[in-house]
């Protein structure tokens, strides 16, 4: 038996996962006699899609099958796939038809306007790449969720972070968040299953976490992530938030967290504490190592300059004037 390209294998595994998770009762069918599996049998899917059992089996096994759009529609109807799953199946099929074609790959970047929006918002927000690498964040997000600066660049990834022990302490329902983000990564991989970053992330998590292996094997997909979460903050206590994803140019996504009713004051308190903590941490770091600059700074309207450690000079807000000796 010849196993074809990675896209063909992904196509087969996705079909199998949907079949195994779809019961006869969900489709209005009688379960019949004794069944070895809870989901549908291959011959049942084939019959519902007006296909031969052999052809459908070859599809699941990734062998010598390049389904047309009409066949994909029939299978989607048979498995009662939703719109996100149908789109995912179509992308996998398109990739399997031309396995030698390598998708164009571009370095992950943050659009300029998106960075300005990130800086302007008063809510915790951060920007991730297609593979969920954290590209940018605002101070409130760092305070609420943990500062990405504390991690090596290769570890600044949402999923890699969620499957650390620390995440279990910070998030009340870490699994729920992981399911959403895993589905998002699944959708990305459909476009380029052999992308080196995707392989690295999935490989690292498969070694690190049995729970990830279980969730990854479900082949759930998402084109948009959202949810609710209770975040346990060490200084202000539990903060209930809702989070939504907004697509940006170039494949990046901005995640914004909004406090749920009754928790606005706690987020405002956290925002008020954040500058004080950042300043204190700054004083403890070596300026020459971090690229920070010592100097004397005064407000435009204040006649009395004050001495402290500041960010690099080019990043100071315009309302500050730097006085050097």
For each residue, the residues with C-beta under 8 A, 3 or more apart:
1: 61 63
2: 63 64
3: 8 9 61 62 63
4: 8 9 62 63 64 96 99
5: 8 9 62 95 96 99
6: 9 10 99 193 194
7: 10 11 92 95 96 99 193
8: 3 4 5 11 12 62 63 65 96 99
9: 3 4 5 6 12 13 62
10: 6 7 13 14 92 95 96 189 190 193
11: 7 8 14 15 59 62 89 92 93 95 96
12: 8 9 15 16 59 60 61 62
13: 9 10 16 17 60 219
14: 10 11 17 18 88 89 92 219
15: 11 12 18 19 59 60 75 79 89
16: 12 13 19 20 60
17: 13 14 20 21 217 218 219
18: 14 15 21 22 79 81 85 219
19: 15 16 22 39 40 42 45 60 79
20: 16 17 37 38 39 40
21: 17 18 39 218
22: 18 19 26 27 39 40 79 80
23: 26 27 31 38 39 40
24: 27 29 30 31 32 40 44
25: 28 29 31
26: 22 23 80
27: 22 23 24 40 48 80
28: 25
29: 24 25 44
30: 24
31: 23 24 25 35
32: 24 35
33:
34:
35: 31 32 38 41
36:
37: 20 40 41
38: 20 23 35
39: 19 20 21 22 23
40: 19 20 22 23 24 27 37 44 45 79
41: 35 37 44 45
42: 19 45 46 53 56 57 60
43: 46 47 53
44: 24 29 40 41 47 48
45: 19 40 41 42 48 49 56 75 78 79
46: 42 43 49 51 52 53 55 56 57
47: 43 44 50 53
48: 27 44 45 77 78
49: 45 46 56 71 74 75 77 78
50: 47 74
51: 46 55 56 71 74 75
52: 46 55 56
53: 42 43 46 47 56 57
54: 57 58
55: 46 51 52 58 59 65
56: 42 45 46 49 51 52 53 59 60 75
57: 42 46 53 54 60 61
58: 54 55 61 63 64 65
59: 11 12 15 55 56 62 65 67 75
60: 12 13 15 16 19 42 56 57
61: 1 3 12 57 58
62: 3 4 5 8 9 11 12 59 65 96
63: 1 2 3 4 8 58
64: 2 4 58
65: 8 55 58 59 62
66: 93 96 97
67: 59 71 72 75 93
68: 71 72
69: 72 73 90
70: 73 74
71: 49 51 67 68 74 75
72: 67 68 69 75 76 86 89 90 93
73: 69 70 76 77
74: 49 50 51 70 71 77 78
75: 15 45 49 51 56 59 67 71 72 78 79 89
76: 72 73 79 81 85 86 89
77: 48 49 73 74 80 81
78: 45 48 49 74 75
79: 15 18 19 22 40 45 75 76
80: 22 26 27 77
81: 18 76 77 85 86 89
82: 85 86
83: 86 87
84: 87 88 187 221 222 223
85: 18 76 81 82 88 89 221
86: 72 76 81 82 83 89 90
87: 83 84 90 91 223
88: 14 84 85 91 92 186 187 190 221
89: 11 14 15 72 75 76 81 85 86 92 93
90: 69 72 86 87 93 94
91: 87 88 94 95 190 191
92: 7 10 11 14 88 89 95 96 190
93: 11 66 67 72 89 90 96 97
94: 90 91 97 98
95: 5 7 10 11 91 92 98 99 190 191 192 193
96: 4 5 7 8 10 11 62 66 92 93 99
97: 66 93 94
98: 94 95 101
99: 4 5 6 7 8 95 96
100:
101: 98
102: 105 192 194
103: 191 192 195
104:
105: 102 192 195
106: 109 250 251
107:
108: 129 130 131 133 135 250 251 252
109: 106 135 250 252
110: 114 115 118 127 135 136 248 252
111: 114 115 248 249 250 252
112: 115 116
113: 116 117
114: 110 111 117 118 127 136 248 249 252 254
115: 110 111 112 118 119 127 136
116: 112 113 119 120
117: 113 114 120 121 254
118: 110 114 115 121 125 126 127 136 137 138 254
119: 115 116 138
120: 116 117
121: 117 118 125 138 256
122: 140 271
123: 140 256 257 258 267
124: 138 140 141 143 144 145 241 256 257 267
125: 118 121 137 138 140 141 254 255 256 257
126: 118 134 136 137 138 141 145 148 254 255
127: 110 114 115 118 134 135 136 137 248 252 253 254 255
128: 132 133 134 135 158 252 253 255
129: 108 132 133 135 251 252
130: 108 188 251 252 253
131: 108 157 185 188 195 197 198 201
132: 128 129 157 158 159 181 184 185 201
133: 108 128 129 156 157 197
134: 126 127 128 137 148 156 157 158
135: 108 109 110 127 128 129 252
136: 110 114 115 118 126 127
137: 118 125 126 127 134 141 142 148
138: 118 119 121 124 125 126 141 142
139: 142 143 274 275 278
140: 122 123 124 125 143 144 267 270 271 274
141: 124 125 126 137 138 144 145 257
142: 137 138 139 145 146 147 148 149
143: 124 139 140 147 233 270 273 274 277
144: 124 140 141 231 233 239 241 257 267 270
145: 124 126 141 142 170 231
146: 142 150 161 166 170
147: 142 143 150
148: 126 134 137 142 151 156
149: 142
150: 146 147
151: 148 155 156 161
152: 155 156
153: 156
154: 157
155: 151 152 160 161
156: 133 134 148 151 152 153 160 161
157: 131 132 133 134 154 160 161 201
158: 128 132 134 161 162 181
159: 132 162 163 178 181 182 185 201 205 212
160: 155 156 157 163 164 201 204 205
161: 146 151 155 156 157 158 164 167
162: 158 159 167 171 174 177 178 181
163: 159 160 167 178 205 208 209 211 212
164: 160 161 167
165: 168 169
166: 146 169 170
167: 161 162 163 164 170 171 174
168: 165 171 174
169: 165 166 232
170: 145 146 166 167 231 232 233
171: 162 167 168 174 177 229 230 231 232
172: 229 230 231 232 238
173: 176 177 229 230
174: 162 167 168 171 177 178
175: 178 179 211 215
176: 173 179 180 227 229
177: 162 171 173 174 180 181 227 229
178: 159 162 163 174 175 181 182 211 212 215
179: 175 176 182 183 215 220
180: 176 177 183 184 222 225 226 227
181: 132 158 159 162 177 178 184 185 225
182: 159 178 179 185 186 212 215 216 220
183: 179 180 186 187 220 221 222 225
184: 132 180 181 187 188 222 223 225 245 253
185: 131 132 159 181 182 188 189 198 201 202
186: 88 182 183 189 190 219 220 221 222
187: 84 88 183 184 190 191 221 222 223
188: 130 131 184 185 191 192 198
189: 10 185 186 192 193 195 198 202
190: 10 88 91 92 95 186 187 193 221
191: 91 95 103 187 188
192: 95 102 103 105 188 189 195 198
193: 6 7 10 95 189 190 198
194: 6 102 198 199
195: 103 105 131 189 192 198 199
196: 199 200
197: 131 133 200 201
198: 131 185 188 189 192 193 194 195 201 202
199: 194 195 196 202 203
200: 196 197 203 204
201: 131 132 157 159 160 185 197 198 204 205
202: 185 189 198 199 205 206 216
203: 199 200 206 207
204: 160 200 201 207 208
205: 159 160 163 201 202 208 209 212 213 216
206: 202 203 209 212 213 216
207: 203 204
208: 163 204 205 212
209: 163 205 206 212 213
210: 213 214
211: 163 175 178 214 215
212: 159 163 178 182 205 206 208 209 215 216
213: 205 206 209 210 216 217
214: 210 211 217 218
215: 175 178 179 182 211 212 218 220
216: 182 202 205 206 212 213 219
217: 17 213 214
218: 17 21 214 215
219: 13 14 17 18 186 216
220: 179 182 183 186 215
221: 84 85 88 183 186 187 190
222: 84 180 183 184 186 187 225
223: 84 87 184 187
224: 245
225: 180 181 183 184 222 243 244 245 255
226: 180 242 243 244 245
227: 176 177 180 242 243
228: 240 241 242 243 260
229: 171 172 173 176 177 240 241 242 243
230: 171 172 173 238 239 240 241
231: 144 145 170 171 172 238 239 240 241
232: 169 170 171 172 237 238
233: 143 144 170 236 237 238 239 266 270
234:
235: 270 273
236: 233 239 266 269 270 273
237: 232 233 266
238: 172 230 231 232 233 266
239: 144 230 231 233 236 259 263 266 267 270
240: 228 229 230 231 259 260 262 263
241: 124 144 228 229 230 231 257 258 259 260 263 267
242: 226 227 228 229 257 258 260
243: 225 226 227 228 229 255 256 257 258
244: 225 226 255 256 258
245: 184 224 225 226 253 254 255
246: 253 254 255 256
247: 252 253
248: 110 111 114 127 251 252 253 254
249: 111 114 252
250: 106 108 109 111
251: 106 108 129 130 248
252: 108 109 110 111 114 127 128 129 130 135 247 248 249
253: 127 128 130 184 245 246 247 248
254: 114 117 118 125 126 127 245 246 248
255: 125 126 127 128 225 243 244 245 246
256: 121 123 124 125 243 244 246
257: 123 124 125 141 144 241 242 243
258: 123 241 242 243 244
259: 239 240 241 263 264 266 267
260: 228 240 241 242 263
261: 264
262: 240
263: 239 240 241 259 260 266 267
264: 259 261 267 268
265: 268 269
266: 233 236 237 238 239 259 263 269 270
267: 123 124 140 144 239 241 259 263 264 270 271
268: 264 265 271 272
269: 236 265 266 272 273
270: 140 143 144 233 235 236 239 266 267 273 274
271: 122 140 267 268 274
272: 268 269 275 276
273: 143 235 236 269 270 276 277
274: 139 140 143 270 271 277 278
275: 139 272 278 279
276: 272 273 279 280
277: 143 273 274 280 281
278: 139 274 275 281 282
279: 275 276 282 283 308
280: 276 277 283 284
281: 277 278 284 285
282: 278 279 285 290 292 309 311
283: 279 280 308 309
284: 280 281
285: 281 282 289 290 292
286: 289 290
287: 290 291 292 293 294 309
288: 291
289: 285 286
290: 282 285 286 287
291: 287 288 312
292: 282 285 287 309 310 311 312
293: 287 309 310 311 312 313
294: 287 307 309 310
295: 307 310 313 322 323 324
296: 305 306 307 322 323 324 325
297: 305 306 307 308 310 316 320 321 322 323
298: 302 303 304 305 306 320 321 323
299: 302 319 320
300: 319 320 321
301:
302: 298 299 305
303: 298
304: 298
305: 296 297 298 302 323
306: 296 297 298
307: 294 295 296 297
308: 279 283 297
309: 282 283 287 292 293 294
310: 292 293 294 295 297 313 316 320 322
311: 282 292 293 315 316
312: 291 292 293 315
313: 293 295 310 316 322
314:
315: 311 312
316: 297 310 311 313 320 322
317: 320
318:
319: 299 300
320: 297 298 299 300 310 316 317
321: 297 298 300
322: 295 296 297 310 313 316
323: 295 296 297 298 305
324: 295 296
325: 296
